[in-house]
Amino acid sequence: MAATLAFNPDTDDQRPLAKVRVTKLKECPMLTEGCMDDHVFQQWTIMCQQFQKHLGKKDSEIVSFVVDGMLEPQFITWYHANQSRIDSMTLEQYLHELQRFALPHHWQTKVHDTILGSYQGNTAFADWVVVLQNLNARLKNTRSKHTLSDTSLKAHLESHMHPDLYRKVNYKRIPIGELADWIMEVVELDEELAKEQARTQAMINTSHAE
């Protein structure tokens, strides 16, 4: 059984999604025509931030450049209806306004529910963690109140990991510290568990073959 997600935010809207395209770091990123979900917004955010960094523009200047990369008619109309106000924003303010306009009002709740509804199943712990951390980063990048703290995320990982791994983690009694350090310890235990299970299965296969 693979890791389970109670909701897949990338399939909530069936319209074609916009794409973020970049040719060179010093050239304005392009946001193609299409609707936006939280994953596309995250990509757009990262590319706009990198563009500002490599172009060396001030916060008071950068927005008037990046908005030229938006090709979705709804976003263009939104910008021109509020041009003077948007042009005076910092990049952070512009991105905050854009996510409020472009993303479904319920998206943060659904991403939050996706995290809390997920189980490791038979997926490698390392792969499962990456998925959940990426989802949580989408919330954090938009300053969402639904963002899980390190403590809350660790508690979820513990209670929703594979039962065999949970027993191994509980027996090891990993010292409480930084989440990243705890994850590394659990990943090692999960890899040990996978090797043990592979050896056990190999012995079973051998005994059946005799």
Backbone bond lengths (Angstrom), bond angles and torsions (degrees), N, CA, C in turn:
res aa  C-N    CA-C-N  psi(-1)  N-CA   C-N-CA  omega(-1)  CA-C   N-CA-C  phi
1 M - - - 1.467 - - 1.516 109.57 -
2 A 1.297 117.44 128.65 1.456 121.49 179.71 1.513 109.90 -79.19
3 A 1.342 115.57 167.99 1.460 120.01 175.44 1.518 108.75 -59.42
4 T 1.322 116.18 139.29 1.457 120.18 -176.31 1.513 111.18 -103.67
5 L 1.334 115.78 143.55 1.454 122.70 174.51 1.517 107.25 -125.70
6 A 1.322 116.37 125.45 1.459 120.16 -176.13 1.519 112.28 -69.01
7 F 1.336 116.58 -24.12 1.464 120.63 179.88 1.510 108.55 -147.48
8 N 1.316 116.99 137.14 1.457 120.95 177.27 1.521 108.18 -106.68
9 P 1.343 118.81 102.88 1.457 120.98 -175.59 1.515 113.59 -63.18
10 D 1.338 117.53 -21.74 1.457 119.84 -177.59 1.527 112.71 -77.29
11 T 1.338 118.54 -9.88 1.463 120.42 -179.45 1.523 112.41 -116.74
12 D 1.325 116.63 11.24 1.465 119.54 -176.75 1.527 111.48 -69.27
13 D 1.327 118.05 -35.62 1.456 123.14 -179.54 1.522 108.26 -111.06
14 Q 1.331 117.17 122.42 1.457 120.98 -174.05 1.521 113.86 -84.05
15 R 1.344 117.45 -6.05 1.460 119.17 176.70 1.526 109.99 -69.62
16 P 1.349 117.02 156.54 1.472 119.02 178.20 1.526 110.91 -58.91
17 L 1.312 115.61 137.80 1.454 120.57 179.11 1.518 111.26 -85.94
18 A 1.312 115.17 147.45 1.457 120.24 172.66 1.525 108.69 -68.77
19 K 1.321 116.38 160.54 1.465 121.63 177.45 1.526 108.64 -125.53
20 V 1.309 115.96 148.00 1.459 121.80 176.54 1.522 107.85 -101.05
21 R 1.309 115.69 122.20 1.468 120.16 -177.26 1.520 110.27 -122.41
22 V 1.330 114.70 138.21 1.466 121.10 -179.91 1.519 108.20 -135.88
23 T 1.311 116.46 131.65 1.462 120.73 177.55 1.524 110.81 -99.54
24 K 1.329 115.90 -49.21 1.466 121.96 176.98 1.519 108.65 -136.44
25 L 1.340 116.29 150.90 1.461 120.61 -175.97 1.528 112.24 -62.95
26 K 1.323 117.45 -28.09 1.460 120.36 -178.61 1.524 112.49 -92.98
27 E 1.337 116.74 4.36 1.460 121.11 176.47 1.523 108.94 -105.53
28 C 1.333 115.70 145.66 1.458 121.00 -175.82 1.532 110.43 -60.66
29 P 1.323 118.00 130.41 1.471 120.19 176.04 1.526 110.40 -65.46
30 M 1.327 116.33 153.96 1.458 121.50 -179.15 1.525 109.58 -113.50
31 L 1.326 115.30 134.36 1.454 122.25 174.49 1.518 106.60 -110.00
32 T 1.330 116.91 105.67 1.451 120.68 -172.07 1.528 111.43 -69.89
33 E 1.314 114.93 169.33 1.462 120.72 178.46 1.524 110.06 -63.94
34 G 1.306 117.06 138.64 1.461 122.02 -179.83 1.516 110.41 144.93
35 C 1.323 116.45 170.83 1.461 119.97 -179.93 1.522 109.26 -80.04
36 M 1.317 115.23 166.17 1.458 121.25 -177.16 1.528 110.15 -118.24
37 D 1.333 116.33 133.84 1.449 120.41 168.77 1.521 107.41 -114.34
38 D 1.328 116.53 -178.26 1.458 119.39 -175.03 1.524 112.47 -66.72
39 H 1.327 117.64 -28.79 1.463 120.42 178.50 1.532 110.27 -69.62
40 V 1.311 117.25 -44.81 1.465 121.10 177.49 1.530 109.74 -62.88
41 F 1.324 115.42 -41.65 1.470 118.80 179.20 1.521 111.09 -61.80
42 Q 1.322 116.93 -40.12 1.461 120.17 178.05 1.534 110.68 -61.55
43 Q 1.337 116.81 -43.46 1.463 120.55 178.46 1.529 111.30 -62.80
44 W 1.341 115.56 -43.40 1.467 120.42 179.97 1.530 110.14 -62.98
45 T 1.316 116.67 -40.99 1.459 121.31 178.83 1.525 111.00 -59.86
46 I 1.318 116.28 -49.06 1.465 121.43 -178.41 1.519 111.29 -62.42
47 M 1.334 116.89 -43.77 1.458 120.15 -177.86 1.535 111.66 -68.70
48 C 1.332 116.89 -36.45 1.474 119.89 177.13 1.526 110.18 -66.01
49 Q 1.313 117.05 -40.11 1.461 120.99 179.54 1.526 110.79 -66.16
50 Q 1.335 116.84 -40.97 1.460 120.31 178.50 1.530 111.10 -67.44
51 F 1.332 115.86 -38.39 1.461 120.58 178.39 1.528 110.22 -61.04
52 Q 1.324 117.21 -45.27 1.464 120.85 178.76 1.526 110.94 -62.01
53 K 1.325 115.60 -42.13 1.462 120.32 -179.06 1.518 111.60 -61.80
54 H 1.324 117.49 -46.27 1.469 120.85 -175.36 1.519 112.39 -80.69
55 L 1.352 116.89 -26.35 1.458 119.24 178.24 1.524 111.19 -81.96
56 G 1.333 116.24 -26.17 1.455 120.46 178.02 1.517 114.08 77.34
57 K 1.325 117.22 23.58 1.460 120.82 -179.69 1.527 110.89 -83.21
58 K 1.331 115.50 149.93 1.460 121.15 178.02 1.523 109.67 -74.95
59 D 1.335 115.60 162.05 1.462 120.92 177.63 1.517 111.97 -57.63
60 S 1.321 116.48 -33.67 1.464 120.67 -177.30 1.526 112.59 -76.30
61 E 1.331 117.17 -8.02 1.467 121.17 -176.21 1.522 114.09 -114.00
62 I 1.308 117.24 -28.05 1.462 120.73 -165.73 1.520 114.39 -67.49
63 V 1.338 117.70 -34.41 1.467 120.08 -173.40 1.525 111.78 -62.40
64 S 1.326 117.50 -40.30 1.463 119.97 -179.07 1.524 111.95 -63.91
65 F 1.337 117.24 -18.20 1.464 121.35 176.29 1.533 110.44 -84.96
66 V 1.345 117.01 -50.65 1.461 119.35 -172.92 1.523 112.28 -68.19
67 V 1.331 118.63 -30.09 1.464 119.28 -179.24 1.530 111.27 -64.75
68 D 1.329 117.29 -23.43 1.473 119.88 177.94 1.523 111.13 -67.67
69 G 1.349 117.07 -16.15 1.457 119.95 179.93 1.514 113.51 -87.05
70 M 1.341 117.75 -4.52 1.468 120.55 -179.97 1.530 109.43 -84.56
71 L 1.336 116.87 119.12 1.461 121.83 -176.87 1.525 113.38 -106.24
72 E 1.324 117.41 -6.67 1.459 120.88 178.25 1.535 109.49 -72.22
73 P 1.344 118.76 122.79 1.470 121.50 -177.07 1.525 114.32 -52.75
74 Q 1.327 117.86 -39.33 1.465 119.91 179.67 1.526 111.35 -63.97
75 F 1.314 116.22 -38.08 1.467 119.49 -179.91 1.536 110.58 -72.55
76 I 1.326 115.62 -36.58 1.463 119.55 177.99 1.528 110.35 -64.33
77 T 1.327 115.87 -44.02 1.471 120.17 178.56 1.527 110.45 -62.72
78 W 1.319 115.99 -43.87 1.470 120.98 177.76 1.517 111.04 -58.11
79 Y 1.337 116.34 -43.36 1.469 120.20 -178.97 1.524 111.54 -65.79
80 H 1.333 117.52 -48.77 1.467 120.15 -176.20 1.524 111.97 -67.28
81 A 1.322 117.02 -27.22 1.467 119.86 177.34 1.526 111.43 -73.38
82 N 1.349 116.05 -18.69 1.468 120.32 -177.49 1.529 111.33 -131.95
83 Q 1.332 116.97 29.48 1.460 121.83 -168.06 1.523 114.46 -56.92
84 S 1.317 117.70 -51.55 1.462 119.31 -176.38 1.525 111.39 -62.87
85 R 1.328 116.72 -37.79 1.458 120.33 -179.91 1.525 111.32 -70.35
86 I 1.337 116.39 -43.15 1.458 120.27 -178.09 1.529 110.96 -69.29
87 D 1.330 117.06 -39.89 1.470 120.03 -179.67 1.526 112.31 -62.26
88 S 1.320 117.05 -25.54 1.471 120.67 -178.51 1.521 112.25 -86.18
89 M 1.335 117.35 -3.12 1.465 121.20 -177.83 1.524 111.86 -81.01
90 T 1.320 115.01 158.20 1.456 120.50 167.14 1.528 107.18 -76.86
91 L 1.311 116.88 167.97 1.464 120.23 179.04 1.529 110.41 -61.61
92 E 1.320 117.30 -40.95 1.459 120.92 179.82 1.529 110.99 -62.58
93 Q 1.323 116.98 -42.14 1.463 120.90 179.04 1.526 111.34 -65.45
94 Y 1.334 115.95 -42.02 1.468 120.19 178.39 1.518 111.35 -61.35
95 L 1.339 117.07 -45.37 1.463 120.65 -178.94 1.528 110.92 -65.41
96 H 1.316 116.63 -36.28 1.460 120.23 177.34 1.531 110.47 -64.23
97 E 1.330 116.60 -43.37 1.462 120.99 178.49 1.520 111.38 -65.95
98 L 1.336 116.41 -40.17 1.463 120.77 -178.82 1.523 111.16 -64.39
99 Q 1.329 117.38 -43.60 1.472 118.67 -178.78 1.521 111.19 -67.17
100 R 1.319 117.30 -31.88 1.469 119.93 176.48 1.531 111.16 -68.52
101 F 1.323 116.03 -34.17 1.471 120.29 -179.67 1.525 112.14 -81.32
102 A 1.335 116.73 -42.19 1.463 120.71 -167.03 1.521 115.29 -92.48
103 L 1.326 117.72 -27.06 1.464 119.80 -174.91 1.519 111.39 -95.19
104 P 1.337 117.56 146.30 1.472 120.45 177.10 1.519 110.20 -57.05
105 H 1.317 116.97 142.16 1.460 120.25 -174.47 1.524 112.38 -62.83
106 H 1.339 117.28 -20.60 1.461 121.04 -175.90 1.522 113.18 -96.98
107 W 1.315 118.95 2.35 1.461 120.29 -169.70 1.532 112.56 -63.27
108 Q 1.323 117.61 -37.13 1.460 119.84 -177.88 1.529 111.36 -65.18
109 T 1.330 115.86 -40.67 1.457 119.77 177.94 1.524 110.83 -63.57
110 K 1.328 116.68 -40.87 1.467 120.25 -177.99 1.531 111.89 -68.76
111 V 1.325 117.08 -39.35 1.465 119.32 176.93 1.525 109.60 -65.63
112 H 1.316 116.28 -41.71 1.467 121.54 177.00 1.526 110.77 -59.23
113 D 1.341 116.00 -44.78 1.462 120.57 179.11 1.532 111.78 -66.73
114 T 1.330 115.64 -32.45 1.463 120.05 176.93 1.516 110.42 -61.11
115 I 1.313 116.08 -45.07 1.463 120.77 179.94 1.522 110.55 -63.02
116 L 1.331 115.86 -50.07 1.468 119.86 -175.50 1.527 112.72 -71.04
117 G 1.337 117.13 -19.37 1.453 120.21 179.77 1.516 113.91 -95.16
118 S 1.320 117.46 6.15 1.460 120.84 -174.82 1.523 112.42 -93.22
119 Y 1.336 115.39 146.70 1.461 123.48 175.37 1.520 108.71 -127.99
120 Q 1.327 116.11 151.64 1.460 119.90 -179.71 1.518 111.99 -67.03
121 G 1.323 116.89 -41.46 1.463 119.27 -174.62 1.516 109.84 61.10
122 N 1.325 117.22 -137.54 1.465 121.59 178.60 1.519 113.04 -99.37
123 T 1.308 116.78 10.75 1.461 121.41 175.77 1.520 109.42 -72.73
124 A 1.317 116.78 145.53 1.466 119.99 175.93 1.524 109.30 -57.89
125 F 1.314 116.21 138.11 1.463 120.58 -177.40 1.522 110.90 -56.82
126 A 1.325 117.18 -40.57 1.469 121.09 -178.66 1.527 111.25 -60.42
127 D 1.331 117.11 -41.94 1.463 120.81 -179.53 1.529 111.25 -68.30
128 W 1.317 115.69 -40.20 1.466 121.00 179.67 1.531 111.00 -63.71
129 V 1.314 115.87 -43.58 1.468 120.48 -179.70 1.524 111.11 -62.07
130 V 1.313 117.11 -41.85 1.463 120.47 -179.76 1.527 110.92 -59.03
131 V 1.327 116.73 -42.53 1.462 121.04 179.05 1.522 110.72 -60.76
132 L 1.338 116.55 -48.01 1.462 120.23 -177.12 1.526 111.89 -69.13
133 Q 1.310 117.29 -38.73 1.466 119.80 178.81 1.524 110.97 -65.81
134 N 1.325 116.61 -36.56 1.462 120.02 178.43 1.526 110.65 -66.63
135 L 1.331 116.94 -42.22 1.460 120.53 177.23 1.529 110.55 -62.74
136 N 1.318 115.96 -42.74 1.463 119.56 -179.93 1.526 111.22 -66.70
137 A 1.331 116.43 -32.59 1.468 120.24 178.13 1.528 111.04 -65.07
138 R 1.342 116.67 -33.62 1.462 119.75 177.22 1.524 110.41 -61.54
139 L 1.316 116.02 -38.92 1.466 120.36 177.93 1.525 110.73 -70.58
140 K 1.315 115.85 -44.01 1.467 120.57 -177.97 1.519 111.54 -63.38
141 N 1.327 116.91 -39.44 1.464 120.69 -177.53 1.522 112.79 -67.07
142 T 1.330 116.86 -19.74 1.463 120.37 177.37 1.528 111.50 -106.35
143 R 1.333 115.05 15.12 1.475 121.86 178.05 1.531 111.79 54.69
144 S 1.318 115.75 39.19 1.457 120.72 -177.75 1.524 111.50 -74.33
145 K 1.321 115.69 142.22 1.462 120.56 176.12 1.525 111.03 -71.09
146 H 1.324 116.83 -11.72 1.463 121.16 -179.80 1.528 112.51 -87.67
147 T 1.328 117.70 -1.21 1.459 121.03 178.94 1.526 110.53 -61.05
148 L 1.331 116.12 134.38 1.459 119.90 177.78 1.527 109.56 -82.99
149 S 1.322 116.21 134.25 1.456 120.57 173.32 1.523 108.80 -71.64
150 D 1.325 116.55 166.17 1.466 119.70 177.56 1.523 110.89 -57.62
151 T 1.332 116.21 -39.04 1.463 120.43 -179.86 1.524 111.46 -63.95
152 S 1.341 116.00 -44.21 1.464 120.47 -179.76 1.524 111.51 -67.71
153 L 1.330 116.75 -40.16 1.459 120.31 179.70 1.526 110.47 -65.80
154 K 1.326 117.02 -41.73 1.469 120.91 178.26 1.532 110.07 -62.12
155 A 1.325 116.65 -42.80 1.466 120.25 179.68 1.517 110.89 -62.23
156 H 1.333 117.03 -38.50 1.462 120.07 178.90 1.527 110.66 -67.90
157 L 1.321 116.53 -43.61 1.461 120.07 -179.78 1.525 110.82 -60.89
158 E 1.314 116.47 -41.19 1.465 120.43 179.40 1.528 112.16 -64.04
159 S 1.316 116.07 -44.63 1.470 120.12 -174.40 1.520 113.61 -80.59
160 H 1.345 117.67 -13.76 1.459 120.42 -176.66 1.534 113.29 -119.21
161 M 1.334 116.62 6.34 1.470 118.87 176.27 1.534 108.95 -75.67
162 H 1.325 116.43 169.62 1.471 121.29 179.40 1.530 109.25 -59.50
163 P 1.332 117.77 137.96 1.476 120.74 -177.86 1.526 113.59 -54.00
164 D 1.332 118.02 -39.11 1.469 120.43 179.71 1.528 110.85 -64.69
165 L 1.331 115.93 -39.58 1.462 119.99 178.61 1.521 110.26 -69.21
166 Y 1.319 116.12 -38.41 1.469 119.93 179.25 1.532 110.42 -59.35
167 R 1.330 116.40 -43.50 1.459 119.57 179.30 1.527 111.04 -63.20
168 K 1.318 115.78 -39.28 1.466 120.18 179.84 1.530 110.86 -67.23
169 V 1.322 116.53 -41.68 1.470 121.87 178.61 1.525 109.84 -65.37
170 N 1.321 115.84 -42.25 1.465 120.75 -178.73 1.532 111.10 -65.12
171 Y 1.321 115.83 -37.74 1.470 120.58 178.75 1.529 110.67 -68.85
172 K 1.337 116.71 -39.06 1.477 121.31 -177.62 1.527 110.99 -69.76
173 R 1.323 116.97 -30.76 1.473 121.75 -178.48 1.533 111.06 53.47
174 I 1.306 115.50 64.91 1.461 121.60 -179.50 1.523 109.45 -63.72
175 P 1.325 118.34 129.68 1.465 120.86 179.68 1.530 111.38 -58.42
176 I 1.326 116.26 142.11 1.461 120.84 178.40 1.528 108.91 -72.72
177 G 1.295 116.16 126.13 1.462 121.34 179.02 1.507 109.77 -156.70
178 E 1.320 116.71 -144.32 1.460 120.97 177.80 1.526 110.13 -67.14
179 L 1.331 115.59 144.42 1.467 120.07 -178.91 1.521 111.15 -58.27
180 A 1.341 117.04 -42.89 1.468 120.60 -177.98 1.527 111.28 -59.95
181 D 1.345 117.30 -39.60 1.463 121.07 179.22 1.528 110.57 -67.93
182 W 1.327 116.07 -40.80 1.463 120.51 179.03 1.527 110.41 -63.30
183 I 1.322 116.85 -42.58 1.466 121.24 179.22 1.526 110.81 -60.80
184 M 1.335 116.79 -43.08 1.465 120.12 179.85 1.529 111.27 -60.85
185 E 1.350 115.83 -39.81 1.467 120.21 178.43 1.525 110.45 -64.06
186 V 1.333 116.55 -44.10 1.463 120.81 -178.35 1.529 110.59 -67.11
187 V 1.323 117.17 -38.89 1.471 120.88 177.77 1.528 109.87 -58.20
188 E 1.326 116.96 -43.07 1.465 120.68 178.58 1.527 111.27 -62.81
189 L 1.329 116.34 -42.32 1.463 120.06 178.31 1.528 111.52 -65.07
190 D 1.327 116.02 -38.15 1.466 120.53 179.10 1.521 110.81 -65.62
191 E 1.322 116.61 -38.67 1.459 120.65 178.12 1.531 110.54 -67.69
192 E 1.343 116.33 -39.09 1.476 120.02 175.70 1.524 110.17 -61.54
193 L 1.319 115.87 -44.12 1.465 121.21 -179.74 1.522 110.89 -61.47
194 A 1.313 116.95 -41.07 1.466 120.94 179.58 1.527 110.95 -63.12
195 K 1.333 116.70 -39.41 1.468 120.38 178.21 1.521 110.87 -67.04
196 E 1.337 116.15 -41.35 1.472 120.34 178.65 1.524 110.54 -61.76
197 Q 1.320 116.14 -43.75 1.464 120.25 -179.32 1.524 110.99 -66.75
198 A 1.347 116.33 -35.26 1.467 119.97 178.48 1.527 110.75 -66.77
199 R 1.349 116.17 -40.22 1.464 119.75 178.36 1.524 110.90 -65.79
200 T 1.323 116.16 -41.95 1.464 120.33 178.83 1.525 111.08 -61.94
201 Q 1.335 116.45 -43.50 1.457 120.43 -179.95 1.513 111.00 -65.45
202 A 1.349 116.29 -37.16 1.470 119.99 178.70 1.527 110.43 -64.22
203 M 1.335 117.65 -40.10 1.473 121.45 178.00 1.524 110.66 -64.74
204 I 1.325 116.69 -39.87 1.461 120.60 178.74 1.521 110.57 -64.29
205 N 1.314 115.97 -43.64 1.468 120.85 -179.94 1.540 110.54 -63.04
206 T 1.349 115.39 -39.25 1.465 119.79 179.95 1.523 111.44 -65.72
207 S 1.335 115.78 -43.40 1.472 120.25 -179.47 1.516 111.77 -65.23
208 H 1.317 116.54 -34.40 1.471 119.65 178.51 1.534 111.90 -72.72
209 A 1.322 115.15 -26.80 1.467 119.37 -177.88 1.525 111.73 -78.45
210 E 1.351 116.26 -19.87 1.478 119.36 -177.60 1.538 111.29 -78.50
